[in-house]
Amino acid sequence: MIWESFGSVVLGLALSWAALRSLPDRLPPARAVYATGALGALFGACLTHSALGAGHPLGTLAGAVFVGMVTLSLLIRPRRRTLAPSAAAQ
């Protein structure tokens, strides 16, 4: 379980890094993104480990990646759009 936990935190940090590289303007500060990714993946590993039981390290890490991606997706802000004046306002 120790190695699964360590691996899930590393995978969560890698997901956070990838999210910050691909969507830098739509995410909060990097510190919050890294913390959310690591904790989300750790929670996912604990949840998956309790559901599958011992002896399924790849399944546990897959669950960690999935929950980490879901928690990181909750941080994404919508794009900022500039509103064009409507025809009625002109």
FISEKE-155100 format. One record per atom (N, C-alpha, C, O, CB): atom name; z, y, x; residue number from 1. Coordinates in nm, 2 decimals. Glycine has a CB too. Layout:
// residues N
   atomo        Z        Y        X   num
      CA        Z        Y        X   NUM
...
This chain:
// residues 90
   atomo        Z        Y        X   num
       N     0.00    -0.12     0.08     1
      CA     0.00     0.00     0.00     1
       C     0.00     0.13     0.09     1
       O    -0.05     0.23     0.05     1
      CB     0.12     0.00    -0.09     1
       N     0.06     0.12     0.20     2
      CA     0.06     0.24     0.29     2
       C    -0.08     0.27     0.33     2
       O    -0.12     0.39     0.33     2
      CB     0.15     0.21     0.42     2
       N    -0.16     0.17     0.37     3
      CA    -0.29     0.20     0.42     3
       C    -0.38     0.25     0.30     3
       O    -0.47     0.33     0.32     3
      CB    -0.36     0.08     0.48     3
       N    -0.36     0.20     0.18     4
      CA    -0.43     0.24     0.07     4
       C    -0.40     0.39     0.04     4
       O    -0.49     0.47     0.00     4
      CB    -0.40     0.15    -0.06     4
       N    -0.27     0.42     0.05     5
      CA    -0.23     0.56     0.03     5
       C    -0.29     0.65     0.13     5
       O    -0.34     0.76     0.09     5
      CB    -0.08     0.57     0.03     5
       N    -0.28     0.61     0.25     6
      CA    -0.34     0.70     0.36     6
       C    -0.49     0.71     0.34     6
       O    -0.55     0.82     0.36     6
      CB    -0.31     0.64     0.50     6
       N    -0.56     0.60     0.31     7
      CA    -0.70     0.61     0.29     7
       C    -0.74     0.69     0.17     7
       O    -0.84     0.76     0.18     7
      CB    -0.76     0.47     0.27     7
       N    -0.66     0.69     0.07     8
      CA    -0.70     0.77    -0.05     8
       C    -0.68     0.92    -0.02     8
       O    -0.76     1.00    -0.07     8
      CB    -0.61     0.73    -0.17     8
       N    -0.58     0.95     0.05     9
      CA    -0.56     1.09     0.09     9
       C    -0.68     1.14     0.18     9
       O    -0.73     1.25     0.16     9
      CB    -0.43     1.12     0.16     9
       N    -0.72     1.06     0.27    10
      CA    -0.83     1.09     0.36    10
       C    -0.96     1.11     0.27    10
       O    -1.04     1.20     0.29    10
      CB    -0.86     0.99     0.47    10
       N    -0.98     1.02     0.18    11
      CA    -1.10     1.03     0.09    11
       C    -1.09     1.15     0.00    11
       O    -1.19     1.21    -0.02    11
      CB    -1.11     0.90     0.01    11
       N    -0.97     1.18    -0.05    12
      CA    -0.95     1.30    -0.13    12
       C    -0.98     1.43    -0.05    12
       O    -1.05     1.52    -0.10    12
      CB    -0.81     1.31    -0.18    12
       N    -0.94     1.43     0.08    13
      CA    -0.97     1.55     0.17    13
       C    -1.12     1.56     0.19    13
       O    -1.18     1.66     0.20    13
      CB    -0.89     1.54     0.30    13
       N    -1.19     1.44     0.21    14
      CA    -1.33     1.44     0.23    14
       C    -1.41     1.49     0.11    14
       O    -1.50     1.56     0.12    14
      CB    -1.38     1.30     0.27    14
       N    -1.36     1.45    -0.01    15
      CA    -1.42     1.50    -0.13    15
       C    -1.40     1.65    -0.15    15
       O    -1.49     1.72    -0.19    15
      CB    -1.36     1.43    -0.25    15
       N    -1.29     1.70    -0.11    16
      CA    -1.26     1.84    -0.12    16
       C    -1.35     1.92    -0.02    16
       O    -1.40     2.02    -0.06    16
      CB    -1.11     1.87    -0.08    16
       N    -1.37     1.86     0.10    17
      CA    -1.45     1.93     0.20    17
       C    -1.60     1.93     0.14    17
       O    -1.66     2.04     0.16    17
      CB    -1.45     1.86     0.33    17
       N    -1.64     1.82     0.09    18
      CA    -1.78     1.82     0.03    18
       C    -1.79     1.92    -0.08    18
       O    -1.90     1.98    -0.10    18
      CB    -1.82     1.68    -0.01    18
       N    -1.69     1.93    -0.17    19
      CA    -1.70     2.02    -0.28    19
       C    -1.70     2.17    -0.23    19
       O    -1.78     2.25    -0.28    19
      CB    -1.58     2.00    -0.37    19
       N    -1.62     2.20    -0.13    20
      CA    -1.62     2.33    -0.08    20
       C    -1.75     2.37    -0.01    20
       O    -1.80     2.48    -0.01    20
      CB    -1.51     2.35     0.02    20
       N    -1.82     2.27     0.05    21
      CA    -1.95     2.30     0.12    21
       C    -2.06     2.32     0.02    21
       O    -2.15     2.39     0.04    21
      CB    -1.98     2.18     0.21    21
       N    -2.05     2.25    -0.10    22
      CA    -2.16     2.25    -0.19    22
       C    -2.14     2.36    -0.30    22
       O    -2.24     2.42    -0.35    22
      CB    -2.18     2.12    -0.26    22
       N    -2.02     2.40    -0.33    23
      CA    -1.99     2.50    -0.43    23
       C    -1.89     2.60    -0.38    23
       O    -1.78     2.61    -0.45    23
      CB    -1.94     2.43    -0.56    23
       N    -1.91     2.67    -0.28    24
      CA    -1.81     2.76    -0.22    24
       C    -1.77     2.88    -0.31    24
       O    -1.66     2.92    -0.31    24
      CB    -1.85     2.81    -0.09    24
       N    -1.87     2.93    -0.39    25
      CA    -1.85     3.05    -0.47    25
       C    -1.79     3.01    -0.61    25
       O    -1.75     3.10    -0.68    25
      CB    -1.97     3.12    -0.49    25
       N    -1.78     2.89    -0.64    26
      CA    -1.73     2.85    -0.78    26
       C    -1.60     2.78    -0.77    26
       O    -1.56     2.73    -0.88    26
      CB    -1.84     2.76    -0.84    26
       N    -1.53     2.77    -0.66    27
      CA    -1.41     2.71    -0.64    27
       C    -1.30     2.81    -0.60    27
       O    -1.33     2.91    -0.54    27
      CB    -1.41     2.59    -0.54    27
       N    -1.17     2.78    -0.64    28
      CA    -1.06     2.86    -0.59    28
       C    -1.05     2.85    -0.44    28
       O    -1.13     2.79    -0.37    28
      CB    -0.93     2.82    -0.66    28
       N    -0.95     2.92    -0.38    29
      CA    -0.93     2.91    -0.23    29
       C    -0.92     2.77    -0.18    29
       O    -0.88     2.68    -0.25    29
      CB    -0.80     2.99    -0.19    29
       N    -0.96     2.75    -0.06    30
      CA    -0.97     2.62     0.00    30
       C    -0.84     2.54     0.01    30
       O    -0.84     2.42    -0.01    30
      CB    -1.03     2.63     0.15    30
       N    -0.73     2.61     0.02    31
      CA    -0.60     2.55     0.03    31
       C    -0.57     2.48    -0.10    31
       O    -0.52     2.36    -0.10    31
      CB    -0.49     2.65     0.06    31
       N    -0.61     2.54    -0.21    32
      CA    -0.58     2.48    -0.34    32
       C    -0.68     2.36    -0.37    32
       O    -0.64     2.26    -0.43    32
      CB    -0.60     2.58    -0.46    32
       N    -0.80     2.37    -0.32    33
      CA    -0.90     2.26    -0.33    33
       C    -0.86     2.14    -0.25    33
       O    -0.86     2.03    -0.30    33
      CB    -1.04     2.31    -0.29    33
       N    -0.81     2.16    -0.13    34
      CA    -0.77     2.05    -0.05    34
       C    -0.65     1.98    -0.11    34
       O    -0.64     1.86    -0.11    34
      CB    -0.74     2.09     0.10    34
       N    -0.55     2.06    -0.15    35
      CA    -0.43     2.00    -0.21    35
       C    -0.47     1.92    -0.34    35
       O    -0.41     1.81    -0.36    35
      CB    -0.33     2.11    -0.24    35
       N    -0.55     1.98    -0.42    36
      CA    -0.59     1.91    -0.55    36
       C    -0.66     1.78    -0.52    36
       O    -0.64     1.68    -0.58    36
      CB    -0.67     2.00    -0.63    36
       N    -0.76     1.78    -0.42    37
      CA    -0.83     1.66    -0.39    37
       C    -0.74     1.55    -0.34    37
       O    -0.75     1.44    -0.38    37
      CB    -0.94     1.69    -0.29    37
       N    -0.65     1.59    -0.24    38
      CA    -0.57     1.49    -0.18    38
       C    -0.47     1.43    -0.29    38
       O    -0.45     1.31    -0.29    38
      CB    -0.49     1.55    -0.07    38
       N    -0.40     1.52    -0.36    39
      CA    -0.31     1.47    -0.46    39
       C    -0.37     1.39    -0.58    39
       O    -0.32     1.29    -0.63    39
      CB    -0.23     1.58    -0.52    39
       N    -0.49     1.44    -0.62    40
      CA    -0.57     1.36    -0.72    40
       C    -0.60     1.22    -0.68    40
       O    -0.59     1.13    -0.75    40
      CB    -0.69     1.44    -0.76    40
       N    -0.65     1.21    -0.55    41
      CA    -0.69     1.08    -0.50    41
       C    -0.57     0.99    -0.48    41
       O    -0.57     0.87    -0.51    41
      CB    -0.76     1.10    -0.37    41
       N    -0.45     1.05    -0.44    42
      CA    -0.33     0.97    -0.42    42
       C    -0.28     0.92    -0.56    42
       O    -0.24     0.81    -0.57    42
      CB    -0.22     1.06    -0.36    42
       N    -0.29     1.01    -0.66    43
      CA    -0.25     0.97    -0.79    43
       C    -0.35     0.86    -0.84    43
       O    -0.30     0.76    -0.91    43
      CB    -0.25     1.08    -0.89    43
       N    -0.47     0.87    -0.82    44
      CA    -0.57     0.77    -0.86    44
       C    -0.55     0.64    -0.79    44
       O    -0.56     0.53    -0.85    44
      CB    -0.71     0.82    -0.83    44
       N    -0.51     0.64    -0.66    45
      CA    -0.47     0.52    -0.59    45
       C    -0.35     0.45    -0.65    45
       O    -0.35     0.33    -0.67    45
      CB    -0.45     0.54    -0.44    45
       N    -0.25     0.53    -0.68    46
      CA    -0.13     0.47    -0.74    46
       C    -0.16     0.41    -0.88    46
       O    -0.11     0.30    -0.91    46
      CB    -0.02     0.58    -0.75    46
       N    -0.23     0.48    -0.96    47
      CA    -0.27     0.44    -1.09    47
       C    -0.35     0.31    -1.09    47
       O    -0.33     0.22    -1.16    47
      CB    -0.34     0.55    -1.17    47
       N    -0.45     0.31    -1.00    48
      CA    -0.54     0.19    -0.99    48
       C    -0.46     0.07    -0.93    48
       O    -0.49    -0.04    -0.97    48
      CB    -0.66     0.23    -0.91    48
       N    -0.38     0.10    -0.83    49
      CA    -0.30    -0.01    -0.78    49
       C    -0.21    -0.07    -0.88    49
       O    -0.19    -0.19    -0.88    49
      CB    -0.22     0.04    -0.66    49
       N    -0.15     0.01    -0.96    50
      CA    -0.06    -0.05    -1.06    50
       C    -0.14    -0.12    -1.17    50
       O    -0.08    -0.21    -1.23    50
      CB     0.03     0.07    -1.13    50
       N    -0.26    -0.08    -1.20    51
      CA    -0.34    -0.15    -1.30    51
       C    -0.40    -0.28    -1.24    51
       O    -0.40    -0.38    -1.31    51
      CB    -0.46    -0.06    -1.34    51
       N    -0.45    -0.28    -1.12    52
      CA    -0.51    -0.40    -1.06    52
       C    -0.42    -0.49    -0.99    52
       O    -0.44    -0.61    -0.99    52
      CB    -0.62    -0.36    -0.96    52
       N    -0.31    -0.44    -0.94    53
      CA    -0.22    -0.52    -0.86    53
       C    -0.25    -0.52    -0.72    53
       O    -0.35    -0.46    -0.67    53
      CB    -0.21    -0.66    -0.92    53
       N    -0.17    -0.59    -0.64    54
      CA    -0.20    -0.60    -0.50    54
       C    -0.32    -0.69    -0.47    54
       O    -0.35    -0.78    -0.55    54
      CB    -0.07    -0.66    -0.43    54
       N    -0.38    -0.67    -0.35    55
      CA    -0.49    -0.75    -0.31    55
       C    -0.63    -0.70    -0.35    55
       O    -0.73    -0.77    -0.34    55
      CB    -0.47    -0.89    -0.37    55
       N    -0.63    -0.58    -0.40    56
      CA    -0.76    -0.52    -0.44    56
       C    -0.78    -0.38    -0.37    56
       O    -0.78    -0.28    -0.44    56
      CB    -0.78    -0.50    -0.59    56
       N    -0.79    -0.38    -0.24    57
      CA    -0.79    -0.25    -0.17    57
       C    -0.92    -0.17    -0.20    57
       O    -0.91    -0.04    -0.21    57
      CB    -0.78    -0.27    -0.02    57
       N    -1.03    -0.23    -0.21    58
      CA    -1.15    -0.16    -0.24    58
       C    -1.15    -0.10    -0.38    58
       O    -1.20     0.01    -0.40    58
      CB    -1.28    -0.25    -0.22    58
       N    -1.10    -0.18    -0.47    59
      CA    -1.09    -0.13    -0.61    59
       C    -0.99    -0.01    -0.62    59
       O    -1.02     0.09    -0.69    59
      CB    -1.04    -0.24    -0.70    59
       N    -0.88    -0.02    -0.54    60
      CA    -0.79     0.09    -0.54    60
       C    -0.85     0.22    -0.48    60
       O    -0.83     0.33    -0.54    60
      CB    -0.66     0.05    -0.46    60
       N    -0.92     0.20    -0.38    61
      CA    -0.99     0.32    -0.32    61
       C    -1.10     0.38    -0.41    61
       O    -1.12     0.50    -0.41    61
      CB    -1.05     0.29    -0.18    61
       N    -1.17     0.29    -0.48    62
      CA    -1.27     0.34    -0.57    62
       C    -1.20     0.41    -0.69    62
       O    -1.26     0.52    -0.73    62
      CB    -1.35     0.22    -0.63    62
       N    -1.09     0.37    -0.74    63
      CA    -1.02     0.44    -0.84    63
       C    -0.97     0.58    -0.78    63
       O    -0.97     0.68    -0.86    63
      CB    -0.90     0.36    -0.89    63
       N    -0.93     0.58    -0.66    64
      CA    -0.88     0.70    -0.59    64
       C    -0.99     0.80    -0.59    64
       O    -0.97     0.92    -0.61    64
      CB    -0.82     0.68    -0.46    64
       N    -1.11     0.76    -0.55    65
      CA    -1.23     0.85    -0.54    65
       C    -1.26     0.90    -0.68    65
       O    -1.29     1.02    -0.69    65
      CB    -1.35     0.78    -0.48    65
       N    -1.26     0.81    -0.78    66
      CA    -1.30     0.86    -0.91    66
       C    -1.20     0.96    -0.97    66
       O    -1.24     1.07    -1.02    66
      CB    -1.30     0.74    -1.01    66
       N    -1.07     0.94    -0.96    67
      CA    -0.97     1.03    -1.01    67
       C    -0.97     1.16    -0.92    67
       O    -0.95     1.27    -0.98    67
      CB    -0.83     0.97    -1.01    67
       N    -1.00     1.15    -0.79    68
      CA    -1.01     1.27    -0.71    68
       C    -1.13     1.35    -0.75    68
       O    -1.12     1.48    -0.75    68
      CB    -1.02     1.23    -0.56    68
       N    -1.24     1.29    -0.78    69
      CA    -1.36     1.37    -0.83    69
       C    -1.33     1.44    -0.96    69
       O    -1.37     1.55    -0.98    69
      CB    -1.48     1.28    -0.84    69
       N    -1.26     1.37    -1.05    70
      CA    -1.23     1.42    -1.18    70
       C    -1.14     1.55    -1.16    70
       O    -1.16     1.65    -1.23    70
      CB    -1.17     1.32    -1.27    70
       N    -1.04     1.54    -1.08    71
      CA    -0.94     1.65    -1.07    71
       C    -1.01     1.77    -1.00    71
       O    -0.99     1.88    -1.03    71
      CB    -0.82     1.61    -0.99    71
       N    -1.10     1.74    -0.90    72
      CA    -1.17     1.85    -0.84    72
       C    -1.27     1.91    -0.94    72
       O    -1.30     2.03    -0.93    72
      CB    -1.25     1.79    -0.72    72
       N    -1.33     1.83    -1.02    73
      CA    -1.42     1.89    -1.12    73
       C    -1.35     1.99    -1.22    73
       O    -1.42     2.08    -1.27    73
      CB    -1.49     1.78    -1.20    73
       N    -1.22     1.97    -1.24    74
      CA    -1.15     2.06    -1.32    74
       C    -1.13     2.20    -1.26    74
       O    -1.10     2.30    -1.33    74
      CB    -1.01     2.01    -1.36    74
       N    -1.15     2.21    -1.13    75
      CA    -1.14     2.34    -1.06    75
       C    -1.26     2.43    -1.06    75
       O    -1.25     2.55    -1.03    75
      CB    -1.10     2.32    -0.92    75
       N    -1.38     2.37    -1.10    76
      CA    -1.50     2.44    -1.09    76
       C    -1.51     2.55    -1.20    76
       O    -1.49     2.52    -1.32    76
      CB    -1.62     2.34    -1.10    76
       N    -1.53     2.67    -1.15    77
      CA    -1.55     2.78    -1.25    77
       C    -1.69     2.80    -1.29    77
       O    -1.78     2.76    -1.21    77
      CB    -1.49     2.91    -1.18    77
       N    -1.72     2.86    -1.41    78
      CA    -1.86     2.88    -1.45    78
       C    -1.92     2.98    -1.36    78
       O    -1.86     3.06    -1.30    78
      CB    -1.86     2.92    -1.60    78
       N    -2.06     2.98    -1.36    79
      CA    -2.13     3.07    -1.28    79
       C    -2.11     3.21    -1.34    79
       O    -2.10     3.23    -1.46    79
      CB    -2.28     3.04    -1.28    79
       N    -2.12     3.31    -1.26    80
      CA    -2.11     3.45    -1.31    80
       C    -2.25     3.49    -1.34    80
       O    -2.34     3.49    -1.26    80
      CB    -2.05     3.55    -1.20    80
       N    -2.27     3.53    -1.47    81
      CA    -2.40     3.57    -1.51    81
       C    -2.40     3.72    -1.54    81
       O    -2.30     3.77    -1.59    81
      CB    -2.45     3.49    -1.64    81
       N    -2.50     3.79    -1.51    82
      CA    -2.51     3.93    -1.55    82
       C    -2.58     3.93    -1.69    82
       O    -2.69     3.87    -1.70    82
      CB    -2.59     4.01    -1.44    82
       N    -2.52     4.00    -1.78    83
      CA    -2.58     4.00    -1.91    83
       C    -2.69     4.11    -1.92    83
       O    -2.67     4.22    -1.88    83
      CB    -2.47     4.03    -2.01    83
       N    -2.80     4.07    -1.97    84
      CA    -2.91     4.16    -1.99    84
       C    -2.89     4.24    -2.12    84
       O    -2.84     4.18    -2.21    84
      CB    -3.05     4.09    -1.99    84
       N    -2.92     4.36    -2.12    85
      CA    -2.91     4.43    -2.25    85
       C    -2.99     4.37    -2.36    85
       O    -3.10     4.33    -2.34    85
      CB    -2.94     4.58    -2.23    85
       N    -2.93     4.36    -2.48    86
      CA    -3.01     4.30    -2.59    86
       C    -3.11     4.39    -2.64    86
       O    -3.10     4.51    -2.62    86
      CB    -2.91     4.25    -2.70    86
       N    -3.20     4.34    -2.72    87
      CA    -3.31     4.43    -2.77    87
       C    -3.25     4.53    -2.88    87
       O    -3.30     4.64    -2.89    87
      CB    -3.41     4.34    -2.84    87
       N    -3.14     4.49    -2.94    88
      CA    -3.08     4.58    -3.04    88
       C    -3.01     4.70    -2.98    88
       O    -3.00     4.80    -3.04    88
      CB    -2.98     4.50    -3.13    88
       N    -2.96     4.68    -2.85    89
      CA    -2.89     4.78    -2.79    89
       C    -2.99     4.89    -2.73    89
       O    -2.94     5.00    -2.69    89
      CB    -2.81     4.73    -2.68    89
       N    -3.11     4.86    -2.72    90
      CA    -3.21     4.95    -2.66    90
       C    -3.26     5.05    -2.75    90
       O    -3.34     5.14    -2.72    90
      CB    -3.32     4.88    -2.60    90
